[in-house]
Amino acid sequence: MTNTIEIKNLTYRKNYRSILEDVNLTIEAGKTVGLLGENGAGKTTLMRLIAGVAKGSVGSITVAGQNKVPIMKSYISFSEQLGGFNPNMRIDRIIRFYEDVYPDFSTEKYNQMAGFLQIDEGLRLSALSKGMKEKLVIGLTLSRDTKVYLLDEPFGGIDSMTRKRIIQSIIKWKSDDAVILVSDHYVSEISSILDEVVIIKDKTIYTHKSTEEIRSKYAEGIQQYYESIYEGNDFDD
Ligand SMILES: Nc1ncnc2c1ncn2[C@@H]1O[C@H](COP(=O)(O)OP(=O)(O)OP(=O)(O)O)[C@@H](O)[C@H]1O
């Protein structure tokens, strides 16, 4: 199995404050990985560093063997929050923008998702609710055909029925060798699709395990395992 993401000795400081320290992380092709951690742990920062949006880190990040940012960027679909778009822009124009900018964007894939995302493409961005905006971001992010999908807390405002349908469909939408890194605070709902869990604590990767290993060693489940880590338990052998 090849490694899609390789991070070595990554340290990141912002305004003289240490945000991440000596992060080492390897993710194999095809894995769906949950990125967990309390508020401010550094999940978004780590995704922004992988995506090449945050700059100035020390250490190395490679994506599919590449460490040149423009090439890495072309391999990554990152769930950015549409902040760069004019709020008056209509959704259909945003979709056309994605078609124009990303050669790997599949309108057919987007249309398949649009069925249950139920976003009126005639609406302007400013008219979308928080949950509708999140659904649009998920649709746009997953409609690209890339090696890596970074989904940063994608489900916060989405109703539980839609969330379940999106989670069940994520696996169908991704190609076999694509990696999904998804951050969330509540792992219970997404745990069924996760191959591995990465927990950030104390500014670094505190643990990285397969969900199978966690389930076999910790019967109460992944959410409880995660919470126990933050309560100070150490389950490492
Ligand atoms: N632009 C910035 N300038 C300075 N510090 C920042 C900046 N963005 C984030 N930080 C700090 O970096 C740390 C990690 O933040 P980050 O947003 O990555 O955490 P997170 O795990 O995604 O949190 P949450 O679950 O609340 O979204 C926090 O201490 C935060 O205050």
The ligand as an SDF file (V2000), in Angstrom:
LIG
                    3D

 31 33  0  0  0  0  0  0  0  0999 V2000
   -5.0190   33.1410   12.4440 N   0  0  0  0  0  0  0  0  0  0  0  0
   -4.6070   32.7290   13.6370 C   0  0  0  0  0  0  0  0  0  0  0  0
   -3.7620   33.4770   14.3770 N   0  0  0  0  0  0  0  0  0  0  0  0
   -3.3190   33.0580   15.5700 C   0  0  0  0  0  0  0  0  0  0  0  0
   -3.6900   31.8930   16.1490 N   0  0  0  0  0  0  0  0  0  0  0  0
   -4.5290   31.1180   15.4550 C   0  0  0  0  0  0  0  0  0  0  0  0
   -5.0360   31.4720   14.1770 C   0  0  0  0  0  0  0  0  0  0  0  0
   -5.8680   30.4740   13.7470 N   0  0  0  0  0  0  0  0  0  0  0  0
   -5.8710   29.5550   14.7260 C   0  0  0  0  0  0  0  0  0  0  0  0
   -5.0770   29.9300   15.7600 N   0  0  0  0  0  0  0  0  0  0  0  0
   -4.8320   29.1770   16.9910 C   0  0  0  0  0  0  0  0  0  0  0  0
   -4.3710   27.8900   16.6260 O   0  0  0  0  0  0  0  0  0  0  0  0
   -4.8650   26.9220   17.5300 C   0  0  0  0  0  0  0  0  0  0  0  0
   -5.5110   25.8020   16.7290 C   0  0  0  0  0  0  0  0  0  0  0  0
   -6.6800   26.3210   16.0980 O   0  0  0  0  0  0  0  0  0  0  0  0
   -7.5150   25.4320   15.0810 P   0  0  0  0  0  0  0  0  0  0  0  0
   -8.5440   26.3090   14.4720 O   0  0  0  0  0  0  0  0  0  0  0  0
   -6.5720   24.7300   14.1870 O   0  0  0  0  0  0  0  0  0  0  0  0
   -8.1680   24.3720   16.0800 O   0  0  0  0  0  0  0  0  0  0  0  0
   -9.3400   23.3160   15.8280 P   0  0  0  0  0  0  0  0  0  0  0  0
   -8.8580   22.0260   16.4190 O   0  0  0  0  0  0  0  0  0  0  0  0
   -9.7240   23.2840   14.3910 O   0  0  0  0  0  0  0  0  0  0  0  0
  -10.4970   23.9220   16.7220 O   0  0  0  0  0  0  0  0  0  0  0  0
  -12.1120   23.8560   16.5860 P   0  0  0  0  0  0  0  0  0  0  0  0
  -12.5180   22.4650   16.9310 O   0  0  0  0  0  0  0  0  0  0  0  0
  -12.5550   24.8510   17.6120 O   0  0  0  0  0  0  0  0  0  0  0  0
  -12.4710   24.2590   15.1870 O   0  0  0  0  0  0  0  0  0  0  0  0
   -5.8060   27.6470   18.4910 C   0  0  0  0  0  0  0  0  0  0  0  0
   -5.1180   27.8730   19.6920 O   0  0  0  0  0  0  0  0  0  0  0  0
   -6.0920   28.9460   17.7980 C   0  0  0  0  0  0  0  0  0  0  0  0
   -6.2660   29.9760   18.7450 O   0  0  0  0  0  0  0  0  0  0  0  0
  1  2  1  0
  2  3  1  0
  2  7  2  0
  3  4  2  0
  4  5  1  0
  5  6  2  0
  6  7  1  0
  6 10  1  0
  7  8  1  0
  8  9  2  0
  9 10  1  0
 10 11  1  0
 11 12  1  0
 11 30  1  0
 12 13  1  0
 13 14  1  0
 13 28  1  0
 14 15  1  0
 15 16  1  0
 16 17  2  0
 16 18  1  0
 16 19  1  0
 19 20  1  0
 20 21  2  0
 20 22  1  0
 20 23  1  0
 23 24  1  0
 24 25  2  0
 24 26  1  0
 24 27  1  0
 28 29  1  0
 28 30  1  0
 30 31  1  0
M  END
$$$$
